Amino acid sequence: MSSQERVWVPFRGPFDPCPPIPYKTYVVPPNQYIAFQPSGWPQFPLPEALKKGTLWPALYSPYESKSKGGK
């Protein structure tokens, strides 16, 4: 589990007809913790930035599909 992923336990009622889900996860994007973008931040090389979708490593948040087992 990455540092951007959070886990919570959903409420399970005593009369729920569905099978219980033990926990759910969600991702908190890194831009939620950065108040402003300081000058002089390190940058990815341009070809790598195009692949990752951002120029700055601090704002990079990889997506891992749950349905396909990661990558």
C-alpha positions as CSV (number, residue, x, y, z in Angstrom):
1,M,0.0,0.0,0.0
2,S,1.4,3.4,-1.0
3,S,1.4,6.4,1.3
4,Q,-1.3,8.0,-0.8
5,E,-3.8,5.2,-0.3
6,R,-6.2,5.3,2.7
7,V,-8.4,2.5,4.1
8,W,-11.8,2.7,5.8
9,V,-14.2,0.2,7.1
10,P,-17.8,0.7,5.8
11,F,-20.8,0.3,8.1
12,R,-22.3,-3.2,8.1
13,G,-25.9,-3.3,9.3
14,P,-27.3,-6.4,11.0
15,F,-29.9,-6.9,8.2
16,D,-27.8,-6.1,5.1
17,P,-28.8,-8.5,2.3
18,C,-25.4,-8.2,0.6
19,P,-22.2,-10.0,1.6
20,P,-20.1,-7.8,3.9
21,I,-17.2,-5.8,2.5
22,P,-14.4,-5.8,5.1
23,Y,-12.7,-2.6,3.9
24,K,-12.5,-0.1,1.1
25,T,-9.6,2.0,-0.2
26,Y,-9.2,5.3,-1.8
27,V,-6.3,7.5,-3.0
28,V,-5.6,11.0,-1.8
29,P,-3.9,13.0,-4.6
30,P,-0.7,14.7,-3.5
31,N,-1.9,18.1,-4.6
32,Q,-4.2,18.1,-1.5
33,Y,-1.2,18.6,0.8
34,I,0.7,21.2,-1.2
35,A,-0.5,24.7,-0.5
36,F,1.5,26.4,-3.2
37,Q,4.1,25.4,-5.7
38,P,7.5,26.8,-4.8
39,S,10.0,27.8,-7.4
40,G,13.0,25.6,-8.1
41,W,11.2,22.2,-7.7
42,P,12.9,19.2,-9.3
43,Q,11.4,18.2,-12.6
44,F,11.1,15.0,-14.6
45,P,12.9,14.9,-18.0
46,L,10.3,15.9,-20.7
47,P,9.9,12.3,-22.2
48,E,9.3,10.9,-18.7
49,A,7.0,13.7,-17.7
50,L,4.8,13.0,-20.8
51,K,4.6,9.3,-19.7
52,K,3.8,10.2,-16.1
53,G,1.4,13.1,-16.8
54,T,3.2,15.7,-14.7
55,L,6.4,17.6,-14.8
56,W,7.0,17.5,-11.0
57,P,7.8,14.3,-9.1
58,A,6.0,15.7,-6.0
59,L,2.7,15.8,-7.9
60,Y,3.1,12.3,-9.4
61,S,0.4,9.8,-8.3
62,P,0.6,6.4,-10.0
63,Y,-2.7,4.7,-10.8
64,E,-2.9,1.0,-10.1
65,S,-6.0,-0.8,-11.4
66,K,-7.7,-3.0,-8.8
67,S,-9.4,-5.1,-11.5
68,K,-6.2,-6.1,-13.3
69,G,-4.0,-6.8,-10.3
70,G,-1.9,-3.7,-10.3
71,K,-0.2,-2.9,-13.6
